[in-house]
Structures are given as structure tokens and as C-alpha cells.
């Protein structure tokens, strides 16, 4: 209704802002296509206000430039969610150019777009470019927000994922550890934190530290049991812990974990599901004290 009123009065700027906000609302609701449609309409209006030409920061009003930067950033985010990485990279690149002209070095608006663009480069496999952008965003956020902030923790999570892809397991482990410590300090103890513990466990297992891996898996398990005690993610964790217990010659613990995994898998997925069959076969193997199964 507000948009209709603004459009009827010829308020192009107000209409562009309204469309941007509508797009953001749609994105939060998971309606990414509708969000993108609103962003495209907003961008079209903004270009029309500038005579159809490109935005020149020196001649445009600051408000118009800020609006353009936010619209392009949000469009890029939406394209990334849709898997349209080339379009996401293009729009976020445009947004970053505008924001760097508008704001001083280290500004949070610049950091937000650097982070988004870094994620696009990561998804495209351009890991060095991703790491550079993500580290720049982290430095800005730490300077402006301090080290104990959720956005700083999530920047570190993004960097950890890239470092892990680059086979820098120690660097990834350090970032994961710092991130999870901050999130727990802030009272965040959800499945995202559990996933970080699982990632850290995988690294420790790869380094041959089975006890360390088991301890981290248990921390993840404690969170999952509080949030979703009979979920498939719990069954998967139990299955993977059973493998580690077996490798560590803790056969009683392995059989208990496998049995619990099987019970949840059968309850949630049915007796004939591949996950149930995996857990059942593991129990047979444990009884025969033979072999280990690949992680799922």
C-alpha cells in the first residue's frame, strides 16, 4: 500500500527505498525470487532518476549513492543464494566500488560487501581472492566491533572454511576455535556451533588425535542432544563417533554409539533406509571385531 501511494505521487526515491525494503523482507522470508524482483525494480528506478546513465559518486547525492550501494549488495546476496555466481560477483563488485568511494577504510558497510563478495569467490573456487576479501572484512569488524562480537565470529568461520579448502588445517582450526569461543561467550549454543565442533573433530582425526576428535564430537553431541535429541544429525554423529571408538579400540563404546545411531535412524528413516543399514552393518562388524566403515 505504501509503495502504491509513493508511486501515485511520483516519489521515485521513496518508491526505490520501499522496493529495497520489500526485497529485504522477502529475502528474510526465504522468497529469494520475489526479493530479486523487488531489487531489480528498485535499481531500475534509481537509474531512471539519474537519466539512465551510470552512477557518478561525485555528481550523485550521497543518499542516492548509498541507496545504490545497498541495492547492488542485496542483489548480489540474492544471486549467490540462487547459485547465480557470475551475476552475484558482478553486482557485489559494483557495490564494493561505490561503498569504497562513499565510506572511509574499515567501514562496516564496506566490510559487509567484502564478506559477501568473498563468499562468492569461495563458491567459485577462487580461494586466494576469497581469503583476501574475508580477511579485510574481519580486520574492519574487529576494529569497529571488538573481538567478542557475533559478526566477528562469523567472519572467522568464513575464513576457516577457506583455509580448510586450502589445506591449511592449523589455520582453520585456530579460526574455528576462536569463533566458537566467542559464540559461546555470547550465549550462542546452537547447531551452527555443533557443526564447528564437528569440523574441528575432523581436523583432529586427520592429524591422528583420536581422543581429541572424540572430545570435540562429544561437545557437538551435547549441543545436539539439548536441541534435537532424536534427530538424524544426532544419529550421524553417533555413527561417526562409533568409527573413532573402534579405531581407538574402545569396542564397548563403539557398540553403544552404533546401537544408539541405529535406533534413531530406524525411528526417523525406517529400517530399510541406507543410514539404518549402515549402522546395522557396523554393529555386525563390531561383533566380528573387523574393519571400519567410511564416514557418511
N, C-alpha and C positions, 0 to 999 in steps of 0.2 A: 504494500500500500504506500509506504513512504517513497519507494522508488517511482511508483506511478505519479505521485504528487510532484516529485522533483522533476521528472521527465516532462510533465504537463506545463510546468512553469519555466522550462528551458534552462534549468540549472544543470549544466553539463558536468561541472566539477562535483556537485553534490551527488549526481547520478553515478559518476565514476567511483566515488568513495563508497556509495551504497552497494554497488555491484561488487567491489572488492570485499566488503564485509560479508555480503551474501555468499560469495565464493568461499571465504574462510569458514563460515558456518557449515556450508555443505561439506567441506573437507573434514571438519571435525566429526560430522555425522557419517563419514565414510562414503559420501556421494561424490566421488572424485570427478566423474564426468560432468556433473552439474556444476561443480566448483570451477572446473576448467572453462566451461561455457561462460560463467559469470566473469571470470578473469579476462577472457578474450574480449567480451563486450566492454569491460572497463578500459582495457588497453586501447580498443578502437576509439572510444570516446575521447580518451586523453590525446591520442594522435590527431583526432579531428580538431581539438581545441588548439593544437599547435600548427594547424594548417596542413596536416598530413605529413609533415616532414619529421626528421629525426630530432630527438631532444638535444638541445644545446644547453648545457647547465648554466653557462654564463648569461644566456638570454632568457631562460625559463625562470619562473618564480620558484623559490625554494620549495614551496608547498607542492607544486606540480612535479618537481624533480623527486621529492620524497615519495609521492604517490606512485610515480612511475617505477621507482626502485622497488617498492614493496610489491607492486603488481607483478613485475617481472620475476621477483624472487618467489612469490607464491605460485606463479605459473610453472616455474622450474621445479618446485617441490612436487606439484601435482603431476607433471610429466614423469618425474622419477618414480612416483608411486605407480603410475600406469606402465612403467617399463619402457617409456619412450626416451631413452637416454640421450640421444643426439639432440633432441629438442630441449630436454632439460639442461644439458650442457650449454646450449646456445643462449637460452633465456637467463640462466643464472650468471653466465658470463657478462651479459648485458647489465644485469642488476648490479654485479660487483663493480663494473666500471663506473656506473652512476654513483653508487654509495661511496666509493673511494674519493670521488670528486666532492661529494657533499660533506663527508664526516672526517674528522681527524683520525690519524693512525691509531689503531687499537679500539675503535668504537665498537660497541656491541652489535650495531646494525651490520657493520662490515663483517664481524666475526660470524654472525648468523648465516650470511650468504656464503662466506668461505667454507663453513661447515657443510652446508648443503651441496656446494659445488664439489667439495672434497669427497662426499659420499657418492656423487655421480661418477667422478673419476675412478673411485674404488670399484664401483659396479661395472665400469667399462674395462677394468683390469689395468688402468693407468695408475699404478700404485705409488710411484715416486711423486707424481703430481698431487695425488690424493694426500699423501703424507705431509707434503709442504703446506697445503691449504689447511689441513686439520691441525697441524702444529701451530700455525699462525692464529687460528681461531682459539685454540687452547690458551696461548700466551695472552691474548686480549682478554679472555674471560677471567683468567686468573688475576690479571692486573686490575680489572674492574670489579670483580665479584668476590675475590678471595678464593683460596683453595678449597674451602668447605662449602661448596655450592653445587646443587644438582646439575646445572648446566656444565660446570667444570668436570664433574664426574662422568657425564655422558660424552663429553669431548674425549676424555681419556679412554672410554670404551670404544669409540670410533677409531682412535689411533691404535689401540691394542689389536683390533681386528685386522688392520692393515699390516702392522708389524708381524702378526702371526702369518699372514699370507706371504710376507717377505722372508719367512723362516727365521725371524729374529724372536725366538721363543722367550729369551730372557727379558727383552724389552717389552714384549706383550704381557708377560707375567707381571712385571713391575707395574705396568699401566692398569691391568686388571685389579691387582691388589690395592693400589691407591684409590681406584674408582669405588670398589666395593667397601672399603673402609669409610669413604666419605658418605656413601649412600646409607650405610648402617648408622653412622653418626647422625644423619639427618632423619633417622627413623624409617627409612625406606627398606623394607624387607619383603620383597615380592618375588615373583617368578623370574624377573629380569636379573635380580641378584643371584638367585639359584643358578641361572644359566651361566653367570660369570664364574661361580664356583666350579661348575661342571667343566667349563673351558680351562680353568686353571688346573683341574684334576687331569685333564687330557695331556696338558703340557708336562706335568709332573710324571705321569705314566710314561710318556715318551722319553723322559730323562732317566727312567729306571727306578724312580722313587715310588714304589707301590704303596707304602704306608702313607706317604704324603698325599698321594692321589686318593686313597680311600678316605682319609680325613676330610679332604675337600668335598668328595662326593657325599659324605655324611652330612656336612654343613648344608649342602644343597638339598639333601633329602629332608633334613629337619624343617627347612622352609616349606618345601612342597607338602609335607605331611600336615603342616598347620593350615595351609591354604586349600589344598585339594588332595586329601589323603587317599582317595581311591581312583585317582586319575591315571591315564596312560603314561603321563610323564613320570609318575612315581614307579610304575611298572618297568619303564625303560631304565630308570636309574638303578633299580634293584637288579635288573638283568646285568647291567654293566658292572655293578659292584660285585656280583657273583663271579664274574670273569676274573676280576682282580683278586678276590679272595682265593680263588682256585690257583691262580698264578703264584700267590703268596703261601700256598699250601695250608690255607685255613679252610679246610673242607667242610666243617660243620657250619661255619658262617656262610660259605658259598651255597650250600644246600638250602639253608634258611632263606637267603635272599632270592634264590631261584624259585623256591616254593611260593614265596610271597608275590613275586613277579607273575608267576603262572596264575595264581588265584585272581589277581586284579585283571590280567589280560583276558581270562576266561569270562569273568563277570562283565567286563566292559565290551569285549570284542567277540566273544564266543569261543567255543572250544576248537573250532576249525580254522580260526584266523592264524596267519603266519606267525604273528608275535606269540600267540599261545603255543603253537607248535615248537617255536624256538626255545621257549622256556621249558617246555616238557622234554625236549630232546636234551637240553642242558642237564636237567635232573637225571636223566638216564646216564649221561656221560659222567656225571659226578659219582653216581653209584658205581660205575665201572672204573672211576678214577683215571679217565682217559681224555686227553685232548682239551682244547679250549675253543670256544666259538667266537667268530668275529663279532665285533660290536655292531649294533644296529643303530 
